[in-house]
Amino acid sequence: YYSLTKATKKYLKNLDSDVTIYCLSTKDKCDVAVRHTLSLFNANKHISVQYIDPDLNPTFANKYTKESLSEGSLIFENTDNQNTDTCPYYMLYSNSNDSYTLYSYAQQSGASYDKVYVQTADGYDAEGQILSRLQKVNSAEIKKVYQLAGHSEVELGKAETNYLSKKNLTLETLNLRTDAIPDDCCLLILNGPVSDIGTDKLDLNRNYLKKGGKMLLTMNPDSITSADGTPNLNAFLTEYGLTPTAGIVEDLDSSYRNSQNNYFLYPDLTSASSLTDGIATKPSVLVPYAIGFRLPTDDNSTAVSILNTSDTVKIASVEDATAAYNNNENSDESSPADLDTQGRVSLGAAVSTNNDGKNNLVVLSSCYMFLDNVEQIAPGMNSA
């Protein structure tokens, strides 16, 4: 069996509160891998692991949660501040099926479902889940992430909401038509709006960014064909040096795309921003049906590209991209109908809105990056 990671050891070294971890199982019946991991944490003087026989104590968990916990689940209690949390047994493992139905922009446009087969190994995440709970019960501050609503935005997928939860971030919905941006917002998410945003609401975003607030914004190809488009949002992006393309990016280099779909892109992850530190460059993130960006080439730009296409891309209309998907057609060369046949474009950018070198605005070219089934093609990469 493995030992704990350096990051976990560093956290445990600085732990100064006493925490009890209750495992809803007898020690001899406990999952062998989980029991070993618990023993590593139990070696810390501030952590105590206790095994609770669910047959002898069937209502033990009721003191800590209203949810039904299966055998092998964990309960965390900080005996100093009385904070508690739980980890269902199934979350200690990450399982993936060998097939699934691909949910994509084309499906939303009326295209038929495609069956895509992938093979990924089951994962063991007990250390990460235990560390996350320890951090939560030892934290005096609840950090909140707000997802904007009111413009036909796309909901985040389960993988992304789980990722936020693991980072002990609470996700709440915010409608700027009725609410202001709360002071406790540590991250503002605008995920794929279809309809445009009023200039007064964008002013709220500008002021939030000027104060050093952090924002994640993703593009939605449906916005291109919506009745009024998103001229206000496009102008907002242009202020920060990002000019959206007029259509969907198709990469003609086979090493930058999915073998079955030219519009499912595997861009290069750059090191232009510290935001990408520690993230593997290959396998890359998966960006489906992307609206690309043109960035300024001068050295004074506050925007840097963190996701790049190849040098051989073209920009297709939404209608052509959908038709190609429906007919299972991929292009190998440009045609007169292409909107744009210039070179490399950015599929993701980091911006320092205050020109202080701190990238507090991240713009990604596709909200479909965070759909559950897209996450399965590139497990863990898009949420990272």
Summary of the structure (lengths in Angstrom):
residues: 384
radius of gyration: 23.2
end to end distance: 25.6
largest distance: 74.5
contacts: 1187
relative contact order: 0.12
helix: 27%
strand: 25%
